[in-house]
């Protein structure tokens, strides 16, 4: 998927993309968007926009299930997502 | 600006398993089909269904659709309609084979046949040995099905309206549904979709309760649309709660945790299930454990600053056992409860999981608008999946029967729609008054100024539902609950948006969802108040027994004056003898 610069700054669109089929992802991704997304460098913002295009079970496995993405580039983003406070 | 209009043979609202399976039948028959989904289709809640699909294929152990039917009737606590249940259990077999042929990667046996696993509530020979009836695609069955059906629909040229929110059905004076008014979430622009037939497949409504395992999208949109169109919802008092959700969040903590030796404690560290179920203790049935947790909290033995939950202790099992036998629980608890279960107990509370009730339909998915048992269906309007009530789950649903329900009845509704459109191949005249009414409900949210926020009223509503219409249901508190929810419904007019922009305005979408939640919530609270017995998932400590003489009947709720009516259970199957009610013992 070709990502435009405007995709990275459209927070309202990203907020809706964080609506998923699994409650766990709703809660985690929305909290991440609020707490961390704005502070990310463009490279990681781009990864987040890419991550949202993956199927829910894959995102769940990476962010909650402890599996590692094959692409190392995602690892930094996933580590930040795992640090999100949802409590 | 003039309202944009599009025309289709069939409009399907919702893109989970039911909507997509129906759409595929229709598109394959060269009908012009529109599917409206508020999120990208493969992000529908079907994706969260991990367990599998029941079908008596007899690949692992002997099996028979008739045994499956017996288990489903018994599981429903004899409130399920036996004609629909027979139909579902028979149709399960071709439905699974069709999915297989469409490319669903079911797990396999060494001989190449579909693997089937055993689940609770499945028996051979009418209550005998354990059966193995559930077909799964590893632990991603829902995702595999959704993904396959979506791809097949793309091939078949189904037209998708992704990220469109369905606001209201359009209905003419004679009662025919002419389509729906939908909203493009990306632009904020409304769109009128006219259709010869409409299928509601909008899923469940778990978000009516504060603690739920349901995704945020499960706001009962189709159910509320039906209520606003003057049609009833059926058996809404029957809501399945899982006893252990993460407190205040809702994510499921699997029963396997207690199966491995985890147990519940209150604020004094007491293992309270010993008191409520001296033999089974923490492994008592779901409803018993859920009610015991609520009782502890109500009697002041809850934990936390609000004393509003209990604890699930697992640290005595040791890190190795937790890592080996309960994978995922540790990470989930750390992220969502902020505790490491290897060191501390997990805060838990019963979580709303699945609604057995919904839009009343016959076994072909046709919406039944009256309490007349032999009454006519509403021509051209269909419902399937969790938003519908066929009724195959009755008062409680068996594991593996929810994916089955959505797939079978989505498919059969599709077949029935094909026949209907052959004979009714013209659009009816649009009812402008109905369109204006739907538009004015949308425009109401343009009012600016100070008021209650959407999240304030939503929090108040969901807490009220949990406290007054959740697991613990006694007369006095339920009467109070109905009044409170009616009061909340009044307060909706005082809610103001904090964001009036057009593009991806989540605040506005959530306001529309809140209206839906409140309308559906009242149907639950009112229906539950008036069912004076305990049956399946509906438990009344003040009426602790099942009362077949008075209550073997379905509740129907209409929004106008919060009216109720009842209709008999269809106890006569299609080709076999009826299963008479018996005490439910497992």
Interface residues (C-beta under 8 A of the other chain):
Chain A: X10 X12 X13 X15 X16 X19 X20 X21 X22 X23 X24 X25 X26 X27 X28 X55 X56 X57 X64 X65 X66 X82 X84 X85 X86 X87
Chain B: X38 X39 X42 X43 X44 X45 X46 X47 X48 X140 X142 X143 X147 X163 X185 X186 X212 X213 X214 X215 X216 X217 X249 X250 X251 X327 X328 X331 X332 X335 X336 X337 X338 X501 X503 X504 X505 X506 X509
